[in-house]
């Protein structure tokens, strides 16, 4: 299984270009890079809609100030 955020935006772009230009199937490319097929489809969709910037690694955690953090109820 692949690591989260293992690939940089530049590496993701190279992989997407390989998908577009290669005779290899998407599934074979997913196996080659140890990436879930749905992840590749997600990268491609986001890239087609919004360009290179969206390929950058996203953080899912927000840093809160002490005041904001006290307002969060788990």
Secondary structure, 3 states (H helix, E strand, C coil): CCCCCCCCHHHHHHHHHHHHHCCCCHHHHHHHHCCCHHHHHHHHHHHHHHCHHHHCCCCCCCCCCHHHHHCCCC
